[in-house]
Amino acid sequence: MAVVSGLSMVPTLAPGERLLVKYDGPIVLGDVVIFKRDESIEIKRVSRIDAQGLFVVGDNELVSTDSRSYGLIAFDAMLGTASVRLWPKPGRIKG
């Protein structure tokens, strides 16, 4: 499970929402991924995949710090993908 913090994924995800994390399977464009960067765990959307890693962006581009600032995320930094919101309003996360 992952907990959303910050405003970078609004309106798709709001702070405090809890997500089910899937730890296996391929990552595809549009997936919401959970990854480790520096000392934090982040949640962003995949907008590009290449041989060196993933380019991720927040859905709220005006306030998101993402790959536009820090570059590609290595594949080994990936913790999983989020597809289901558990709380407060259970349901699938749409890409």
N, C-alpha and C positions, 0 to 999 in steps of 0.2 A: 504494500500500500504506500502511496505517496500523498503528501498534503501540499496543496497549492499555497504559495505565499507570493505576495507582490501582485502587481497589476499587468504584467507583460502578456498574459494570455486572455485578458478580458476582451471581448464578451464571451468567449468560449468557456473559459474556466475562471472562477472567482476565488479570491483568497479564502482559505479555510475548507475548500472542497477536498474530498478524499477520493483518490483514484485507485482502481485496481491496476496493478502493474503486471504485464506479461513479460516473462523473462526469456522467452525463446521465440524463434521464428524470424523471418526476414523483416528488415525495416524498409518501408517503401515511402515514396514521396507523399507528403500530407500527414504522415503519422505524427502523433504527439509522443515525444520521447522524453525519458527521464535519464539524466546523465550527471556525471560528477565533473565539476570544473573548479579547480583550485580546492578550496575547503568547503564548497557548497554543493548541494544537489539542485539541479535546475530542470525546468520543464519548458520545452519549446516545440515548435513544429518543424519538421524536416522540409526544406524547400529545394535542396539539391544534394545529390549523392555522387561522390566521385571516388577514385581509388585511394585518395589520402584521408577521406573522412566525410563527415556530414556538415552541410551548411544549414544552420537552424535559425529560425526567427520567431519572435513572439507575435501573436495575433494582434496585439495592441502596439503597432510599430512605433507610435509616437513616444512611448515610454519604455520600450523594451531595450535592454542591453543584450545583444545576441551576436551571431556570427558576423554581422556587419561591423562590429567593434572588435571582437576577439578572434575572428577567423574560424577555420574548420574545427570540428570536434572529432577527435580520434575515435575509431570504432571501439577500442578497448575502454573508452570512458562511458560507453552506453551501459545503463543499468536495465533498461527495458522500454516497452511501449505502453501507453495508456489507452484503453479503449472503452472503459466503463467507469462512470461516475458512481461511487457508492453512497455518497452523502453530500449535501442534504437532499438532492433530487436525483435518485438513481436513474441511470440511463446511459445509452451509448454516446460516445463523444464523436461528433460528426467532423469529418475532414474537409 
